[in-house]
């Protein structure tokens, strides 16, 4: 579109590569970027007290993009990354190898950038290496929206349910709490076929009539309004010109009008970076969901991704706890958040690799992250 001087706006595209203002100079979006999500994930880790973790990511354009953003955000927020391990999409040997390498890091908190297609292999490999279950936390970024179907189609549904119980995923939340209920109630009374094009079944990967309220509709609604406000500004400028003056506007000018728009939309404050067209994340909310093991109506094992907290960005609120969590092993208490396995006493996390290493002479540690000088009169 940009090549033909036509502005475009997306309600779902999140790749950070689209922030390139030279290549995509007329592109804007109401969806939050992967960079925004990476920052939120690391902030959640900080709020949970997790300062040492390892990252596993799918080695493709999307996965590599997200892991680099996670690394940058971890550095910015002083989170130690003990390992960054790639694997190949739907490749069982590479998944097995990656999980073994994760186990060798000694970390107990794992952020994994993966889609539903690889969930089963990752979970079974983690179970075999004894790094999934009580004492460990797995947090997914961006790829595991509806895990129930994957569990029920597994070669061992009960085992997969047992392994993934307590997995955490993070997703942007235009609506939550009472506001979400209001929209869900309204959506339940709508004849979906009247408002939802059948082509969206393929894009969403599910039949909307059988799923929850499609929250991306908020971003779509806000994208339409951003365009409307931009066009309105364009008409105002055209009307202000003198008789006989050229009133034609190019794509760059119309895009500028959209990007200087700011309004309270369905999904919160909508405002754009005027250089890149990215939506500012201040005022955004992200759900922290915990996978709680349940049985469906037929008695089959599955999980219920339940919102346990909402992470607010740029408001000073931080993490708002809304429901009891479910931690691997079955604990349901916020007072029992799993630890991140800091380095043993007498060692510290290497600032380069994140691995534990012996304290230098004259320093000591009690099992935290960094060595400190020995007390006066003592030597180590």
C-alpha positions in Angstrom: 0.0 0.0 0.0 2.8 2.4 0.9 4.4 1.9 -2.5 1.2 3.3 -4.0 1.0 6.2 -1.5 -1.9 4.6 0.3 -2.0 4.8 4.2 -2.8 1.6 6.0 -3.7 0.7 9.6 -3.8 -2.7 11.3 -5.7 -4.0 14.3 -3.6 -7.2 14.8 -0.1 -6.8 13.3 2.5 -6.7 16.2 5.9 -7.4 14.6 8.5 -4.9 15.6 9.9 -4.9 12.1 6.8 -2.9 11.0 8.2 0.0 13.2 10.7 0.8 10.4 9.6 4.3 9.5 11.5 4.2 6.2 10.1 0.9 4.8 6.6 1.2 6.3 6.3 5.0 6.3 2.5 5.0 5.8 1.7 2.1 8.2 0.0 2.6 11.6 -1.6 0.2 14.1 -3.9 0.0 17.0 -2.5 -3.4 18.1 0.4 -3.2 20.6 3.8 -4.2 19.3 5.8 -7.2 20.4 8.2 -4.8 22.0 5.4 -3.6 24.3 4.5 -7.2 25.2 8.2 -8.1 25.9 8.4 -5.1 28.3 5.2 -6.3 30.0 6.5 -9.9 30.4 9.7 -8.7 32.1 7.8 -6.3 34.3 5.6 -9.2 35.4 8.7 -11.2 36.2 10.0 -8.3 38.3 6.7 -8.0 40.1 6.6 -11.7 40.8 10.1 -11.6 42.2 11.7 -13.5 39.3 15.1 -12.1 38.6 16.7 -15.1 36.9 15.2 -17.0 34.0 15.9 -18.7 30.7 14.3 -18.1 27.3 13.3 -20.8 24.7 12.2 -19.5 21.3 11.1 -20.8 18.0 13.8 -20.0 15.5 12.0 -18.1 12.8 11.3 -14.5 11.9 8.6 -14.1 14.7 10.4 -16.0 17.4 13.8 -14.4 16.8 12.2 -11.0 16.8 10.4 -11.6 20.2 13.5 -13.2 21.9 15.7 -10.2 21.0 13.1 -7.9 22.4 12.8 -10.0 25.6 16.6 -9.9 26.0 16.7 -6.1 25.6 13.8 -5.7 28.1 15.5 -8.1 30.6 18.7 -6.0 30.4 16.7 -2.8 30.9 14.9 -4.2 34.0 17.9 -6.0 35.5 16.6 -9.5 35.0 19.4 -12.1 34.6 18.9 -14.4 31.5 20.7 -17.7 32.2 20.2 -19.0 28.6 18.6 -18.2 25.3 17.8 -21.5 23.5 16.4 -21.8 20.0 14.4 -24.7 18.5 12.9 -25.4 15.1 9.1 -25.4 14.4 7.5 -28.8 14.8 11.0 -30.5 15.0 11.0 -33.0 17.9 14.8 -33.5 18.0 15.5 -29.8 18.2 12.8 -29.4 20.9 14.4 -32.2 22.9 17.8 -30.7 22.6 16.6 -27.2 23.5 14.8 -28.5 26.6 17.9 -30.3 27.8 19.9 -27.1 27.4 17.3 -25.3 29.4 17.6 -27.8 32.2 21.4 -27.2 32.2 20.9 -23.5 32.9 19.7 -24.3 36.4 16.9 -21.8 36.0 13.4 -22.4 37.4 11.6 -19.8 35.4 11.2 -20.2 31.7 9.8 -17.8 29.1 9.0 -19.7 26.0 8.1 -18.1 22.6 6.1 -20.9 21.0 2.8 -21.7 19.2 0.2 -24.3 19.9 1.7 -26.7 17.4 4.8 -27.3 19.6 3.2 -27.3 23.0 2.9 -31.1 23.3 6.5 -31.8 22.4 7.9 -29.1 24.6 5.8 -30.2 27.6 6.7 -33.9 27.3 10.4 -33.1 26.8 10.3 -30.8 29.9 8.6 -33.5 31.9 11.3 -36.0 30.9 13.9 -33.6 32.0 12.0 -32.9 35.3 11.8 -29.1 34.7 8.0 -28.8 34.4 5.9 -29.2 37.5 6.3 -28.1 41.1 9.0 -25.6 41.6 9.1 -24.4 38.0 7.1 -21.8 36.1 6.7 -21.7 32.3 5.4 -18.4 30.8 4.3 -18.2 27.2 4.5 -15.2 25.0 1.9 -14.7 22.3 1.1 -18.2 20.9 -1.1 -20.2 23.2 -4.6 -18.7 23.1 -6.9 -21.7 23.4 -4.9 -24.8 24.8 -7.9 -27.0 25.5 -8.2 -28.4 22.0 -4.5 -29.3 21.9 -4.7 -31.2 25.2 -7.7 -33.2 24.1 -6.1 -34.2 20.8 -2.8 -35.2 22.5 -1.5 -38.7 22.4 -1.7 -38.6 26.2 -4.3 -36.0 27.3 -4.1 -36.7 31.0 -0.3 -36.5 31.0 -0.2 -33.3 29.0 -2.8 -31.7 31.3 -0.7 -32.6 34.3 2.4 -31.1 32.8 0.9 -27.8 31.6 -1.2 -27.1 34.7 0.0 -23.8 36.1 1.5 -22.5 32.8 1.2 -18.8 32.5 0.4 -16.9 29.4 0.2 -13.1 28.7 -2.1 -11.4 26.3 -3.2 -7.8 25.8 -6.6 -7.1 27.4 -8.7 -4.3 25.9 -11.4 -5.4 28.2 -11.2 -7.1 31.6 -13.4 -7.5 34.7 -16.8 -5.9 34.6 -16.1 -4.2 31.3 -15.3 -7.6 29.7 -18.5 -9.1 31.1 -20.6 -6.3 29.6 -19.1 -6.9 26.2 -19.4 -10.7 26.5 -23.0 -10.4 27.5 -23.8 -8.1 24.6 -21.9 -10.4 22.2 -23.9 -13.4 23.3 -27.1 -11.7 22.1 -25.8 -10.9 18.6 -26.3 -13.2 15.6 -22.6 -13.7 14.8 -23.2 -14.5 11.2 -24.6 -10.9 10.7 -21.4 -9.2 11.9 -18.6 -11.7 11.5 -17.3 -12.6 8.0 -16.8 -16.4 7.4 -13.2 -15.7 6.2 -12.4 -14.7 9.8 -12.8 -18.4 10.8 -9.5 -19.2 9.1 -7.7 -16.1 10.4 -8.7 -16.7 14.0 -8.2 -20.5 13.7 -11.6 -21.2 15.3 -15.3 -20.8 14.8 -16.3 -17.5 16.6 -19.7 -19.0 17.5 -18.0 -21.6 19.7 -15.4 -19.3 21.4 -15.2 -16.4 23.7 -15.7 -12.8 22.8 -13.1 -11.9 20.1 -11.2 -9.1 22.0 -9.3 -8.1 18.8 -12.6 -6.4 17.8 -11.7 -3.6 20.2 -8.5 -2.8 18.2 -10.5 -3.1 14.9 -13.1 -0.7 16.2 -10.4 1.8 17.3 -8.6 1.4 13.9 -11.8 2.4 12.1 -12.2 5.5 14.3 -8.5 6.4 13.8 -9.1 6.4 10.1 -12.3 8.4 10.5 -10.6 11.1 12.6 -7.8 11.3 10.1 -10.2 11.7 7.2 -12.1 14.3 9.2 -8.9 16.3 9.7 -8.1 16.0 6.0 -11.5 17.5 5.1 -11.0 20.3 7.5 -7.7 21.2 5.9 -9.1 21.0 2.4 -12.0 23.3 3.3 -9.6 25.8 4.8 -7.7 26.3 1.5 -8.3 29.3 -0.7 -10.5 29.1 -3.8 -8.5 27.7 -6.7 -5.8 26.3 -4.5 -4.9 22.6 -5.0 -6.8 20.7 -2.4 -5.4 17.2 -3.1 -3.7 15.4 -0.3 -1.1 12.7 -0.6 -0.9 9.5 1.5 1.8 10.9 3.8 -0.4 13.9 4.8 -3.4 11.6 5.5 -1.2 9.2 7.5 0.1 12.2 9.5 -3.5 13.2 10.3 -4.2 9.7 11.7 -1.0 9.6 13.7 -1.7 12.9 15.4 -5.1 11.6 16.5 -5.6 10.8 20.2 -8.9 9.5 21.6 -10.4 7.2 24.2 -11.3 4.1 22.2 -13.0 0.8 23.0 -9.7 -0.6 24.2 -8.5 2.4 26.1 -6.4 5.4 25.2 -5.4 5.4 21.5 -2.4 7.5 20.6 0.4 7.0 18.1 4.1 7.5 17.8 4.1 10.1 15.0 7.3 8.7 13.5 6.5 5.0 13.4 2.7 4.8 13.7 3.0 2.4 16.6 0.4 2.7 19.3 1.7 4.0 22.6 1.4 1.4 25.4 0.7 3.8 28.3 -2.7 3.0 29.6 -2.7 -0.5 28.2 -3.7 -3.6 30.2 -2.4 -7.1 29.8 -3.9 -10.2 31.3 -1.8 -12.8 33.2 -3.6 -16.1 32.8 -2.9 -19.3 34.7 -3.9 -22.7 33.2 -6.1 -24.4 35.8 -6.7 -28.2 35.3 -10.4 -29.1 34.9 -12.6 -31.7 33.2 -14.9 -30.6 30.3 -18.6 -31.5 30.1 -17.6 -34.9 28.8 -15.2 -35.6 31.6 -12.1 -35.2 29.4 -9.0 -33.5 30.8 -8.4 -29.9 29.8 -7.3 -26.6 31.3 -9.1 -23.3 31.9 -6.9 -20.3 31.2 -8.0 -18.1 34.1 -7.1 -14.4 34.6 -5.2 -14.2 37.8 -3.8 -10.7 37.4 -3.9 -7.6 35.1 -0.7 -5.8 34.4 -1.3 -2.1 33.9 1.2 0.0 31.9 2.1 3.6 32.5 -0.5 4.2 35.1 1.4 3.6 38.3 -0.9 0.7 39.3 1.4 -2.1 38.1 0.0 -5.6 38.7 -3.6 -5.9 39.9 -4.3 -9.3 41.4 -7.8 -10.4 40.5 -8.0 -14.2 41.2 -6.1 -16.9 43.1 -3.3 -18.3 41.0 -2.7 -22.0 40.2 1.0 -22.8 40.6 2.6 -26.1 39.2 2.1 -28.7 41.9 -1.3 -27.4 42.9 -0.7 -24.4 45.2 -3.5 -21.8 45.0 -1.9 -19.0 47.0 -0.2 -15.7 46.1 1.9 -16.3 49.3 3.5 -19.3 47.6 4.8 -17.8 44.3 7.6 -20.2 43.1 11.1 -18.9 43.4 13.5 -18.3 40.6 16.4 -20.4 41.9 19.0 -17.8 42.6 22.6 -19.0 42.5 23.9 -21.1 45.5 25.7 -19.5 48.4 29.2 -18.5 47.4 28.3 -17.9 43.8 26.8 -15.2 41.6 25.1 -14.9 38.2 27.5 -14.0 35.4 26.5 -10.7 33.8 27.5 -12.2 30.4 25.9 -15.7 30.5 23.6 -15.6 33.4 25.2 -18.9 34.7 26.3 -19.2 38.3 30.0 -18.7 38.9 32.2 -18.6 42.0 32.5 -15.3 43.9 35.9 -13.6 43.4 38.4 -13.7 46.3 37.4 -11.4 49.1 33.7 -11.4 48.3 30.8 -13.6 49.3 27.0 -14.2 48.6 24.2 -15.8 50.5 22.6 -17.3 47.4 21.3 -14.2 45.8 22.4 -12.7 42.4 25.6 -10.8 43.2 28.7 -11.2 45.4 29.5 -8.5 47.9 32.7 -7.6 49.8 33.3 -9.8 52.9 32.5 -8.1 56.2 35.5 -6.5 57.9 37.7 -9.1 59.6 36.5 -11.9 57.3 37.9 -13.4 54.1 36.6 -15.8 51.5 
